[in-house]
Amino acid sequence: MLQLDDLVQKVEFLKPENPNRSDRIVGGKVSGILNWNDIRKDLINVRYKEALGFFWTPFEINMNADIKQYQNFTEKEKDRFRKINGLVSILDSVQPRWFNLLSEHISDTSIQALLIILAQQEVVHNHSYSYILSSIESQKNQNIAFEMARTEKIVYERNKLIIDIYEEFKSNPTVKNFIRAILASMILEGINFYSAFAYFYNLARNQKMLATSTMISYINRDEQLHTKIVADIFNIFMEDEPHLFSYAEEFARDLFPKVVDKEIEWSEYILAEEEDIDLFEMKQYIKYRANKVLALINMKEIYEGIGDNPMPWIRAFSEDNINLGKSDFFEQKPRQYTKVTDDNGFDEL
C-alpha cells in the first residue's frame, strides 16, 4: 500500500526475475518484457489499437486555399491567429516529454508502450502548428508566433500552472506529486486546448481556413483519446490504491477551478473580438469541459447546471466523437487529399 510521501521509483529496463505481466501500475513487479497476449488490462490493448488507427501527418493536407484566405485577414486577425498557434505550441511541446517521463515510472510495459505512441502523436501535433504557420507566414512572423509562447505573460502564464506541477513531479517523484501530475495532464489534454479548438472551428463554420481546421480536428480527436488514456491510468492506479482517492478528489476540486479561471481569462483576452463566438457560451463551455474530465475519473461535477454542451455547433467538428475518421466537417463524407511538397504549395500562388 503506497503512501503520499512514498517515492515512485523509475522502472528498470529489464528485471528477468520478475514476471512479464505487471501486478501493479506503480511500484509493481515486472520484467520489462512486453507480451501483448499477456497483459494485465485488456483495455490497454484496445486503446493501443485506437491510437494506431489515428495515425496522420500534416503533409496530407493541401494548404493552398488557406494561404489565399489568410492574405485577406486584417492585421488583428493575423495577430490572433499567431497567438493561438503560439499558445497551443507550448502545450504540445511539453506533452511528449511528459509522457516520456510518466512512462519511466509506470510498472506496466503495455502502458509504457502506449505512452510512447501518445508522445509521438504529440510531436506530430506540435509539428502541425509549425506546418500551418510555414504555409501562411514569413519566417520572421513564424518565429514571432513561437516567441510569444514564452515571452508574452498572458500566453505563458496560461499554461504555467500545469507545467509547474509537471516540474514538481520531475524533481520530486512522490506518490502525491504523481497524482497531481496525472490530474494536470488530464486538464491539459481535456480543457486547455478547447478555447483554441473553438476558435479554429469557428473559422471553419464561416468557411475560413478549412485545411487548418481539418488538422485541428485530428488533433482534437487525438487529445480526446489521450484524455481517456490518462484517465484510464488514473483509474487503474486507484484500483490498486483506493485509499488515495480522497486526496486526489480534494486536490482536483482545488485545481480545476483555478484552471477554468485561467482558461476563461485567456478566452476573454484572445476571443473578445472574434466574430460569432459568444464569450458567455465560451465560459460555460470551459466549465462543461471541466465536468466532462472529472466524470472520466468518477468525480462529481464542480459546475452544476451545465449538463449539455453550451456550444453545440462544435459537435459537427468531432466533439464527443473520437471515431469520426477523416471526414468532411459539414457533410461527414470521406475527404480527398492532395499531397503537397515541403513548400506547402507556395508555387501555386
LINPE-V619030 format. One line per field, one symbol per residue. phi: phi as a letter, one per 40 degrees, with the letter a starting at -180 (. if undefined). psi: psi as a letter, one per 40 degrees, with the letter a starting at -180 (. if undefined). burial: + if it has 16 or more other ideal C-beta (glycine too) atoms within 10 Angstrom, else -. A space follows every 10 residues. Layout:
phi->???
psi->???
burial->???
This chain:
phi->.cbdcccccc cccabccccc ccbacbgcca cgccbccabc bcdccccdcc cccccabccc bccdccdccc cccccccccc dccccccccc dccccdcccc ccccbccacc cdcccccccc ccccdccccc cdcccbbcdd ccccdccdcb bcdccccdbc dccccdcccd cacccdcccc cccccccdcb bcccccdccc ccdcccgbfc cdccdccccd dcccccdccc cdcdccdccc bccccccdcc cccccdcccc ccccdccccc bdbcdgbccc cccccccdcc ccccccbgbc ccbcgbcbcc bcccdcbhdg acbcgcbcdc bfbdccbbcb cccggdccc
psi->hiideiihii hidhgdeiid hieidhfihi dehhheegid hddddddddd ddeehiidee hheddddddd deiidddddd dddddddddd dedddddddd dddeehfhdd dddddddddd dddddddddd dddddeiidd ddddddddde dhdddddded dddddddddd dggidddddd ddddddddde deeddddddd ddddeefhfd dddddddddd dddddddddd dddddddddd gdeedddddd ddeddddddd dddddddddd edehhehhdd dddddddddd ddddddffii idhiegdihe gddddeeehe gefdagihdd efihhhihii ieefedee.
burial->-+-----+-- +------+-- ++-+++++-+ ++-+----++ +--+--++-+ +--+-+-+-- ++++-++-++ --+---++++ ++++++++++ ++++++-++- +++-++++++ ++-++-+++- ++-++++++- +++++++--- -+-+++-++- ----++-++- +++-++-++- --++++++++ ++++++++++ ++++++++++ +++++--+++ ++++++++++ ++++++++++ ++++++++-- +--++--++- ++--++--++ -+++-++--+ +--+--+--- ++++++++++ ++++-++-+- +-+--+--++ +--+--+++- -+-+-+--+- ---------+ ---++----
